[in-house]
Amino acid sequence: MEEIELYLDEAKELMQKAVDHTAAELLKIRAGKAMPNLLDGIMVQYYGANTPLNQVSSVNTPDARTLSIKPFERSMISEIEKAIINSDLGLAPQNNGEVIILTIPALTEERRISLVKQAKHECEGGKISLRTVRKDINDELKKLQKDGASEDEIKRAEDVVQKLTDQFSTKIDELLAKKEVDIMKV
């Protein structure tokens, strides 16, 4: 039945989005290495508007523990510094009048364990999203059954939705395993 296929396609698409979102959230968890995407969530006041940091400056990594932020306009240095200090990154910016330097400290064992817990929390959130999609699609399939679709077709579709849930859940587990290795590597 065509409607069933549409629901299965929707389930696959929504589950892929949940995995992509989880991967993006895991990228924000720093593993002791300087990565430009560490600053992705930082907003800077730019002529009265909140603007992402990467739109008012270029961010580079001169080495594994340093981020270099070069504003497109020199007058933005103090605003960028303020935004970094007010963020929850816990980094102290240093500037030389032209470039802001962020030194990423080495992680302690305690901090690594805390970051692994945070990664697990993000992945659990992704799995919850998958289960929500599964529930919503199964509810829609049950409505189709009430509207006259055969019980066998609906049962087969529910099995496919469960297989998709398992498949995407495995992808999230793989993301977590990679991130855990990345965090715990000294």
N, C-alpha and C positions, 0 to 999 in steps of 0.2 A: 504494500500500500504506500502511495506516494507521501502521505502525511507522516507516516512512521519514519520514512527515510529522512524527511526534513528535520524531525525531532532528533534523530541520531546524528545528523550532520551538525545540528545546533549543539548537541551535547559534546561532540568532539571539539568543536570550535571553542566553546566555553571552558572546557577542561584544559585545552592548550593555553588559553589566556591565563588560567590559574597557575599553570606551570611556569609560564613566562614571567608572571608577576612575582612568583616565589623566587625565581632566578634573579630578577632585578633587585629584590629585597636582600638576597644573600650577597649580592655585589656590594651593597652598602656596608656590610659588616667587614671592618678592616682586619686583615690578618697580619698586621705588623709591617706590611709593605706599603709604600706610598703609591696610591693609584689616583689618577685624576677624578674618577667617578666617586671617590670618597666625599667630594665637595658638591655632588649633584643636588642635594637637597637645600643648599644654602641660597637664601634670597638676599639681595642687596638693594638698598634704597637708591634708585637711579632716577633723578629728576622727579621725585615724588611717587614713583611707582615701584612696587616690588618686582625685581627682575632677577632671574637666575644668574648666579655668579659666572657661569660659563658664557653668558651673553655680554658681559662687560669686561671680560679679561680672558687671557689665554692661560691655561694651566698645564705645566710641564713637570716631568719627573727627571731632574738631573741625575739622581741616583736612587737606589732602592729605598732610602729612608727620608727623602726630601721631596717636597712639592714646591714648585716655583710658580707664583701667580703674578702675571704681568698685566696690570689694568690697561685698557685701551686709552683711558684718559687718566693722567696723573692725579687729578683731583679726586678720583675714586678710591685711592689707597686707604684713607681713613674709614670710609664706609665699608670697604671689604674687610678691613681689620675688625671693625665693630661687629659685622655679621659673623665672622669666624669665632670671635670671643663669645658671642651670645648663642652660638650653636651648641649642640650637646657633644661635640667632638672632643672637647677637652684639650685642644691644641693651642699653643701660644704663638701667635704670628710675630715675625720680626720683619721690619722693612728697612730698606736702605734709601728710601725716597723714590725708587723706581720700581722695585720688585718686592713682593712679600714672600718670605721664605717660611715654610712650615716644616719642622723636623718631626718626623713620626718616631716616637719612642719605641724601644724594643718592648715586646709584651712579656709580662710576668706569667708564670704558670697559672696563677689564680685568675688573671685576666683572660688567658686563653680558655680556661674552663668556662668562665662566664660567657665568652663569645660563642663557644660551642652550644651552650644552653640557649643563647639568643638565636642561633641558627636553627636549632631544633624547634624552637617556638615558631619561627617564621615558616618552617616546613610543615609544622602541624596546622598552621593557619591555611597553607595551601591545600592540605588534605581535607580540611573542613570545607573549603570552597568546592573541592571535587565532590564530596559527599552531598553538598547542597545542590549542586548541578544534577547529580544522580537522582536525588529525591524529586526535584522539580520536574525533570524529564519523565520520570516514572509516573508522577501524578498526571502529567499531560497524556501519557499513554493510556492510563486508566480511564481518563475522560473519553479518549477515542473508543475504548472498548464499550463504554456506555452508549456511545453514538453509533455503535453497530460494527466495529472492527472485530475480527475473530479473536477468540481467546488465545489460540495458538500463535497468531501473529504478534500479539501483544507480549506473550511470554518470551518468544524469540527475541523481540526488541529489547525487553528488560534484561535478557541474558547478555545481549550485545552492550547495553549500557553498563552492566556490571563489569564486563571484560575491559571496556574503555576506562572505567574507574580504576581497575587494578593496574592497567597499563600505565596510566598517567601517575598513579600513586608510586609505581616503581621508578618513574622518571624523577619524581621529587626525592625519593630515597637516594637515588644516585647523586642528585645535586647535593644533598646533605653529606653524603659520604665524601665527596670531593672537597667540599668546604671544610669539613672536619679535619681532613688530612692537611689542607692548606693552613688552617688556623694552628694546628698542633705542631707543624713543622717549625723548628727553631732556626 
